[in-house]
Amino acid sequence: MNSEGNGRILKGYGSFYYVSDGSILWECRLRGRFRKEKQTVLAGDKVRFGILDAEKHKGVVDEILPRTNALIRPAVANVDQALIVLAPADPEPDLWLLDRLLIMIKNENIQPLLCWNKEDLAAPAEVASLKKAYESAGIIQVQTNALTGQGVAELRALLKDRTTVLAGPSGVGKSSLLNQIEPGLTLKTGETSQKLGRGKHTTRHVEWLPLSSGGWVADTPGFSQIYLPENVNRDKLRAFYPEFDQAQHDCQFSSCSHIKELRCGVKTAVEAGLIDEGRYQRYITFMDELSQRDKRY
């Protein structure tokens, strides 16, 4: 057997990283220089590793190969698409978190998908209203019910032959959905905490899982906070709102911020109901957040 190989980190527990070379799962540690150089290692990283014990499948990671992209929260690398899972109720959808996630994902040139799980817990009109807000933003959306299997076939087709990371808060049913998509995984699931009104954490580590239909999916811990990427400024923020594209042709200035200008096509479109007002109001808040951040530097 060769003394080295190439593979992909599927998960990391403590000081061990589990690397798949396509047929064998290797238990690896890092070379000491990784700690000295303070280099981050993410699930999904493609690596070159040395083989220490071929029979026991033990090795050591020698090199992290160049990444196509990386997310800090959830902490993954080399992703084709991100599936954001939310529920219309139990827990209530955090649209602020959703919009921040979309900005972070698009900033890394990752395709976003939006899944509304537990669709039976809200009136159809409520679900339709949530979906409408993101239709004009060009986001691919699917409605599912992890208990009945509704929408799972459509979702499975979207994941086929792709590397997909799941993202979203706890309690929305990410692990339950994965159990439906890939029967046999039997991932641990949890319910929403009645006291806190948010989901209980069931997934504690990022882990890449193979799909029998082709591709990989990363189950991730839930989270409720995220910051705008450091390399996103006020000018760049506008690019993450594709629903502004057509309307901004009617703005008086090409550099229009779509906030205080008198003749602004985007504000007119919001007033006419062509652009979701909630999305627009969150955009204003994000612009202010970036302004405050610029003042600190």
Wavefront OBJ file of the C-alpha trace (Angstrom):
o trace
v 0.000 0.000 0.000
v 1.150 3.545 -0.696
v 2.603 5.488 2.212
v 0.266 8.393 1.532
v -3.165 9.095 0.128
v -5.719 11.795 -0.680
v -9.119 12.093 0.917
v -11.835 14.255 2.414
v -12.385 14.983 6.097
v -15.862 13.767 7.019
v -15.809 14.731 10.684
v -13.534 15.715 13.536
v -13.830 14.665 17.181
v -11.325 16.072 19.652
v -7.880 15.667 18.150
v -8.972 13.008 15.630
v -10.089 13.619 12.044
v -11.827 10.944 10.008
v -10.760 10.975 6.367
v -12.459 9.055 3.557
v -10.377 8.115 0.526
v -13.475 6.828 -1.259
v -13.327 3.302 0.132
v -11.637 3.398 3.547
v -12.250 5.672 6.533
v -8.930 6.662 8.096
v -8.516 7.884 11.672
v -5.974 10.691 11.489
v -4.238 13.184 13.691
v -2.728 16.458 12.511
v 0.939 17.147 12.023
v 2.260 19.304 14.845
v 2.892 22.226 12.506
v -0.875 22.733 12.082
v -1.118 23.799 15.732
v 1.958 26.001 15.437
v 0.603 27.676 12.298
v -2.901 27.851 13.818
v -4.372 26.569 10.571
v -8.087 25.804 10.718
v -9.262 22.358 9.695
v -12.877 21.993 8.542
v -15.171 19.094 7.785
v -15.158 18.831 4.009
v -11.490 19.767 3.642
v -9.633 17.789 0.992
v -6.354 16.584 2.410
v -3.166 14.678 1.742
v -2.403 12.223 4.541
v 0.356 9.834 5.474
v -0.439 6.218 6.355
v 0.858 5.146 9.772
v -0.892 1.793 10.160
v -2.539 0.302 7.073
v -4.264 -2.534 8.948
v -5.808 -0.301 11.604
v -6.507 2.497 9.090
v -4.581 5.131 11.018
v -2.819 8.092 9.485
v -1.679 11.673 9.869
v -2.884 14.716 7.922
v 0.070 16.268 6.102
v -1.594 18.977 4.019
v -4.894 20.788 3.569
v -5.498 21.155 -0.161
v -6.844 24.448 -1.591
v -10.521 25.085 -0.806
v -13.154 26.172 -3.298
v -15.041 27.871 -0.451
v -15.507 27.756 3.299
v -18.143 28.696 5.849
v -17.417 29.497 9.466
v -20.930 28.842 10.745
v -21.661 26.066 10.044
v -17.930 25.235 9.820
v -17.525 23.373 6.511
v -15.461 23.567 3.345
v -15.817 22.709 -0.354
v -19.609 22.998 -0.615
v -21.767 23.055 -3.768
v -24.963 24.198 -2.105
v -26.443 25.049 1.292
v -29.873 23.837 2.338
v -31.343 26.238 4.889
v -34.078 24.510 6.871
v -36.691 26.570 8.708
v -40.138 25.864 10.101
v -43.137 28.206 9.719
v -43.887 27.479 13.393
v -42.478 25.578 16.393
v -40.020 27.278 16.392
v -41.086 30.513 14.728
v -38.920 31.358 11.687
v -36.054 33.749 12.343
v -35.993 35.746 9.105
v -33.108 37.882 10.367
v -31.024 34.740 10.699
v -32.219 33.551 7.289
v -31.187 36.750 5.506
v -27.794 36.752 7.225
v -27.279 33.141 6.169
v -28.187 33.958 2.565
v -25.631 36.779 2.503
v -22.921 34.566 3.993
v -23.680 31.687 1.608
v -23.824 33.821 -1.522
v -20.628 35.577 -0.464
v -18.868 32.207 -0.843
v -20.512 31.544 -4.241
v -22.555 28.699 -2.781
v -26.016 27.947 -4.188
v -28.710 28.482 -1.503
v -31.772 26.253 -1.169
v -34.589 27.015 1.249
v -36.677 24.290 2.870
v -39.827 25.018 4.864
v -40.243 21.954 7.077
v -43.199 21.210 9.384
v -45.427 22.931 6.831
v -48.495 21.403 8.504
v -47.975 23.521 11.647
v -49.017 26.752 9.925
v -51.949 27.804 7.770
v -51.283 27.453 4.025
v -51.618 31.233 3.644
v -48.824 31.772 6.188
v -46.478 29.375 4.398
v -47.348 30.964 1.040
v -46.545 34.416 2.452
v -43.149 33.242 3.718
v -42.320 31.667 0.356
v -43.446 34.720 -1.616
v -40.945 36.926 0.216
v -38.077 34.880 -1.236
v -39.469 34.000 -4.656
v -38.508 37.397 -6.066
v -35.023 36.851 -4.622
v -34.655 33.833 -6.905
v -34.245 31.328 -4.063
v -35.161 27.715 -4.848
v -37.686 26.626 -2.206
v -39.342 23.373 -1.197
v -42.004 22.520 1.398
v -41.575 19.344 3.417
v -43.007 17.379 6.292
v -40.447 15.043 7.826
v -43.186 13.091 9.624
v -45.290 12.262 6.560
v -42.560 12.353 3.922
v -44.208 15.149 1.949
v -41.729 16.918 -0.330
v -38.895 14.519 0.535
v -38.633 13.104 -3.004
v -38.309 16.628 -4.416
v -35.671 17.474 -1.823
v -33.761 14.246 -2.484
v -33.582 15.141 -6.179
v -32.103 18.554 -5.314
v -29.343 16.877 -3.262
v -28.438 14.190 -5.812
v -24.756 14.210 -6.843
v -24.073 17.432 -4.920
v -22.192 18.311 -1.745
v -24.796 19.984 0.441
v -24.513 21.479 3.896
v -27.607 21.774 6.084
v -27.967 24.994 8.031
v -30.564 26.491 10.320
v -31.584 26.750 13.976
v -32.192 23.804 16.270
v -35.610 22.213 16.356
v -36.594 22.742 12.703
v -36.160 19.066 11.827
v -32.846 18.890 9.968
v -31.935 15.454 11.318
v -35.492 14.187 10.843
v -35.352 15.269 7.210
v -32.041 13.474 6.703
v -33.524 10.316 8.168
v -36.303 10.548 5.563
v -33.941 11.364 2.689
v -31.563 8.531 3.572
v -33.402 5.745 5.441
v -31.068 3.877 7.761
v -29.171 6.901 9.088
v -31.262 6.937 12.293
v -29.829 10.298 13.324
v -30.808 11.482 16.783
v -33.690 13.961 16.691
v -35.224 16.292 19.236
v -38.276 18.411 19.906
v -38.728 22.109 20.479
v -38.200 23.229 24.063
v -41.539 24.480 25.368
v -39.815 26.665 27.960
v -37.369 28.369 25.605
v -39.413 28.275 22.409
v -36.471 26.998 20.387
v -35.080 23.662 19.378
v -32.998 21.376 21.537
v -29.540 20.625 20.133
v -29.325 17.088 18.772
v -26.368 17.323 16.354
v -23.158 18.298 18.162
v -20.585 18.015 15.373
v -20.498 18.671 11.651
v -20.442 15.353 9.831
v -20.489 14.593 6.101
v -22.773 11.680 5.236
v -22.912 9.812 1.891
v -26.212 9.620 0.021
v -27.127 6.382 -1.749
v -28.606 8.451 -4.598
v -25.224 10.148 -5.054
v -23.545 13.060 -3.334
v -22.789 14.074 0.246
v -24.731 15.994 2.854
v -23.397 17.593 6.043
v -25.530 17.467 9.174
v -24.677 20.429 11.398
v -25.465 21.717 14.902
v -28.200 24.332 15.089
v -27.371 27.955 15.849
v -29.245 31.195 16.356
v -26.705 33.958 15.677
v -24.442 34.902 12.807
v -22.496 38.004 11.790
v -22.152 39.554 8.365
v -18.908 38.515 6.620
v -15.957 40.830 7.193
v -15.362 41.310 3.459
v -18.934 42.509 2.802
v -19.298 46.292 2.618
v -22.268 48.531 1.826
v -21.641 48.435 -1.933
v -21.326 44.654 -1.958
v -24.429 44.125 0.170
v -26.726 45.334 -2.608
v -25.515 42.508 -4.855
v -27.036 39.944 -2.481
v -30.557 41.249 -3.170
v -31.382 40.107 -6.729
v -34.965 41.330 -6.291
v -33.509 44.858 -6.505
v -31.969 44.293 -9.948
v -34.889 45.291 -12.162
v -36.192 48.088 -9.930
v -32.831 49.829 -9.495
v -32.827 50.761 -13.197
v -35.321 53.435 -12.191
v -33.041 54.912 -9.522
v -31.703 58.414 -10.173
v -28.157 57.419 -9.230
v -26.266 54.264 -10.195
v -24.750 54.240 -6.703
v -28.172 54.515 -5.031
v -28.206 53.001 -1.552
v -32.016 52.517 -1.805
v -32.488 54.187 1.573
v -32.453 58.012 1.642
v -32.448 58.919 -2.051
v -35.573 60.731 -3.273
v -35.923 58.984 -6.646
v -35.349 55.323 -5.976
v -36.858 52.505 -8.015
v -36.337 49.996 -5.215
v -38.317 52.028 -2.669
v -41.074 52.474 -5.262
v -41.148 48.713 -5.844
v -41.397 48.086 -2.092
v -44.331 50.499 -1.818
v -46.022 48.720 -4.727
v -45.583 45.329 -3.059
v -43.202 44.047 -5.751
v -40.381 43.648 -3.223
v -41.064 42.170 0.210
v -41.109 44.959 2.790
v -39.676 42.763 5.545
v -36.676 41.837 3.402
v -36.181 45.512 2.566
v -36.352 46.629 6.211
v -33.756 44.024 7.173
v -31.574 45.263 4.315
v -31.706 48.786 5.805
v -30.658 47.419 9.203
v -27.768 45.494 7.652
v -26.610 48.624 5.820
v -26.611 50.508 9.117
v -24.741 47.648 10.784
v -22.041 47.844 8.107
v -21.832 51.624 8.504
v -21.288 51.233 12.252
v -18.655 48.579 11.617
v -16.805 50.851 9.193
v -16.702 53.600 11.821
v -14.977 51.275 14.275
v -12.068 50.632 11.890
l 1 2 3 4 5 6 7 8 9 10 11 12 13 14 15 16 17 18 19 20 21 22 23 24 25 26 27 28 29 30 31 32 33 34 35 36 37 38 39 40 41 42 43 44 45 46 47 48 49 50 51 52 53 54 55 56 57 58 59 60 61 62 63 64 65 66 67 68 69 70 71 72 73 74 75 76 77 78 79 80 81 82 83 84 85 86 87 88 89 90 91 92 93 94 95 96 97 98 99 100 101 102 103 104 105 106 107 108 109 110 111 112 113 114 115 116 117 118 119 120 121 122 123 124 125 126 127 128 129 130 131 132 133 134 135 136 137 138 139 140 141 142 143 144 145 146 147 148 149 150 151 152 153 154 155 156 157 158 159 160 161 162 163 164 165 166 167 168 169 170 171 172 173 174 175 176 177 178 179 180 181 182 183 184 185 186 187 188 189 190 191 192 193 194 195 196 197 198 199 200 201 202 203 204 205 206 207 208 209 210 211 212 213 214 215 216 217 218 219 220 221 222 223 224 225 226 227 228 229 230 231 232 233 234 235 236 237 238 239 240 241 242 243 244 245 246 247 248 249 250 251 252 253 254 255 256 257 258 259 260 261 262 263 264 265 266 267 268 269 270 271 272 273 274 275 276 277 278 279 280 281 282 283 284 285 286 287 288 289 290 291 292 293 294 295 296 297
